[in-house]
Amino acid sequence: MHAVDTNVLVRLLTGDDALQTKRATALFKKETIFIPKTVLLETEWVLRRLYRLEHATIVSSFRKLSGLGNVELEQPLVIAQALQWCEDGMDFADALHLASSHNARKFATFDEKMKKDAPPEAKPAIQLL
């Protein structure tokens, strides 16, 4: 099994560097790949901020990536929940933080937008300070 860094995912998803994309694609074709949730978090930020990709495009790319038979995500149920909440309008980072905190009773934040954008089933867990 190979864990991958953000730059490998970015090459794979954007194809912006022909040589590195070829190497990333070859790795994904021949190995079992582990993707830590921190790498997904950073990849989302890079794709959104630096590549200016649309929210829906990023979520779709992550869903396709997670559906590959040789890809293992860290905490796949947490990632799936975060992607769903992201599709429902939450920021990916906020959704991932909240989904990762599923064992906690409350999630304290000063971020009013997070609570506003959260789907109804997630709102009760968010406590504005």
C-alpha positions, 0 to 999 in steps of 0.5 A, a space after each residue: 500500500 502507498 499513501 499519497 501526498 496532496 501534490 500527487 492527488 492534484 496531478 492526478 485530478 488536474 493533469 497540469 504537469 504531463 510527466 507528473 500526471 503520468 507518474 501519478 496515474 501509473 502509481 494509481 494503476 498498479 498500487 493500493 492507495 491510502 489517502 489520509 483525510 488531511 491530504 483530502 482537506 489540503 487537496 480541496 483547498 488547493 483545487 478551490 483556491 489555486 485552481 479555482 475549480 467549482 465546488 461541485 467539480 471537486 466533490 465529484 472528483 473526490 467521489 470518483 476517487 473514493 470509488 476506485 477499487 484500489 483506493 482506501 480512505 482514512 475514515 471512509 464513513 467520515 469522508 462520505 458524511 463530509 462529502 454529503 454535507 458539502 453537497 448540501 452546502 457546507 464548506 468542505 473543511 467545516 463538513 470534515 471537521 464536524 463529521 470527524 467529531 461524531 463522537 463528541 456531543 457538541 462542536 463549539 465554534 465562532 463560525 456563524 456561517 458554518 451553522 447557517 450552511 449546515 444541513 438540518 441534521 447537523 445543526 443541533 451538534 454545532 454550538 456557537 460561542 
